[in-house]
Amino acid sequence: MLLAVNIGNTNMRFAVFQDQKETITWTINSKPYRTEDELFAKFSSMYRPFGIDGSEITDIVIGSVVPALTISVQNALMKIHGFEPMIVDRNTPSPVKHSSNQMGTDLYANAIAAHGGSYKGKKIVIDFGTALTFLGIDEQGQVGGVVIAPGINTALKSLVGETAQLPEIELIRPQSVLGMNTEACMQSGMVYGYLSMIEGMIDRINQEVGEKCFVISTGGLGGVYAPLTNKIDTDDRLHTIKGLKLLYEMNR
């Protein structure tokens, strides 16, 4: 079985691919950063709740946008499983082409999964992570570019943290755009405000590339926003980690 690990700024997502149909996945907070020994202790017991026999994991791939954690996670998993996990990044060979020396591994994996999937034509991948990103890729696997904006939870935490009277809220669809209490007002801003930006950005990218792109959303909040618009064609919370799996299969 293959274990894929996507180390993000907020969470580390783990996915065990048991076969072509079944995937078991879970997340662990990335912060606070832990030492290699702490990670070893935490990882040693993480399989049991999901009914996974750790001895059956024969392959591991790691993608990371947190350099401070990459090697510690790799070494902790190597202690547990007895072999060295593969670390992939934007320079790992694949059919996807890009000219950036700054592209994050998560964006590269998103491009891999979009190009390697069954989606036709030009694609846009929207990743609802710590940052909100839009990646454009064409039929030949050429990355056309990326947009980076503050992530929704990141913006919400900043809004609450920098104001005296605004409370923590649940990110759910309010009953109306114009709110009548503080919570509803904030929900409208965070849900409909961001949704308007997302729809507008999709339109702008489509206009720039001269084609209606197929739009994929992923990340923790994709499932909140995708049902609210007809501009997102599919939501796949495992899209990024599927890209890491494809990268591993191309280079093992």
Secondary structure, DSSP 8 states (H G I E B T S, - for coil): -EEEEEE-SSEEEEEEE-SSS-EEEEEEE--S---HHHHHHHHHTSSGGGT--GGG--EEEEEES-HHHHHHHHHHHHHHHSS--EEE-TTS--S-B---SS--HHHHHHHHHHHHSS--SSEEEEEESSEEEEEEE-TTSBEEEEEEEE-HHHHHHHHHHT-SS---------SSSS-SSHHHHHHIIIIIIHHHHHHHHHHHHHHHHTS--EEEEEETTHHHHGGG-SS--EE-TTHHHHHHHHHHHHH-
